[in-house]
Amino acid sequence: LPLSTERDVELAAERARAAQVEWAALPISRRSAILLRFHDIVLARRDEILDLVQLETGKARRDANEEVLDVCINARHYARDIARLMRPRRVRGAFPVLVGTEVVRHPVGLGGVISPWNYPLTLAAGDSIPALLAGNAGIVKPDVQTTLTALWVRERLLDAGVPPDVFAVVSGEGPVIGPAVIDVVDHVNFTGSTPTGRVVAERCARRLIPCTLELGGKNAMIIRADADPVRAAAIAERACFANSGQLCISMERIYVQETVAGAFLQEFARRARSMTMVPHVGWGASIGSLISQAQVDRFVAHVEDAVARGARVVTGGHARPDVGPFYVEPT
């Protein structure tokens, strides 16, 4: 794929700002109809985008399907509710009866979305849908590993009736093109690591523009003594291994009351062993691959570090190149 330059980003922003004026002038009902049509197109071409997401990310089809459903739910919800959300509303003034205040909502202008590789459809489209409905234009910079999915989103938005210059996709490495996007937009939506989030926030602060950040976490699952260990293990399986663990809200540590720890561990390990890895596009796998060799190397390093510090591998723990590129065992 060709990579964008800083000048490409500037040109995309210039065209988007010019197109945003007419887009914002459309009746809200018109923009809603366009995004509802986008919803229908995504559903109609569901198999196509499922294939593409799997090919770019290696994730299991059931995880890719969650992205399709998420985007469709977002499109339908906001398209139906945007008129209410944008409606002016009166609030009490400083001196009730004597003074009244009306809140009127206007589009911000040009929004920038910097999206990661782990949920390329959800985070390229889902963050853009409400912004477009509110009358904004948008520029999306996806991760270079999942650029095709973002380009597919743009094509489907154009099919639905969004003017071509209102929604742009630029491609390139984050440290190169990310700052260029931040420098030309009025609001930034960033999903990614905490260190990069700090860089984004600092750059936005220098321009005095707002940003929305969804960053890394270290989420804990707590299993108390009165929990059913079998049911808890079923929940933990999805909580830990959804999208092969490449999920900002996945459970990364589990605290278990000692009285149920043995039963939980036995059932959790059994479920991990029974997960299926199928290295092809289509249904049938319960877990997919990781995104890259770099992630595989990180997985191996985590396991080796844990064992060196006293952990015991109950099941899994190895990369599985025999299954396919970037596969690792549920561990």
Disulfide bonds with the S-S distance in Angstrom:
none
